[in-house]
Amino acid sequence: EKHLQNHLPKNLPRALIHADIFADNVILSPDQGPVIMDFEEAATYYRVFDLGMAIVGTCYPKGVLNSASREELLCGYKSVTPLTKAEERALNAATIYAAAAMASWRFWHFNVVQPGAGKQEHYRALQKIADDLLAER
């Protein structure tokens, strides 16, 4: 918890967030543009956490960062909701946190809740993203 407090101060802006923006939760509509669905994880939390989750969920095809996608996502996000200086500083930590949180959820879900789904190792791709981002710091 102390590590998170050092990188995600409690005074970061909060909002209603989706908390699970992965490519399979986005429908690309030719008429309306991207439409986000599946709000079961929605909560009031740090905006930058949601942005980190969106980076993890949409900019790592096959577990490898697509830098161009990340930059486009950030540019589009900032054009609607500019980041504060604190959010800019916290973005990498929030992305690591998002990857680790989702890895933890996948481990629990596919090893405890549905162990017969054949996805027991499904968490490892997200664990690798978190580890790689942490190593870059």
Summary of the structure (lengths in Angstrom):
residues: 137
radius of gyration: 15.1
end to end distance: 18.4
largest distance: 45.5
contacts: 359
relative contact order: 0.14
helix: 61%
strand: 12%
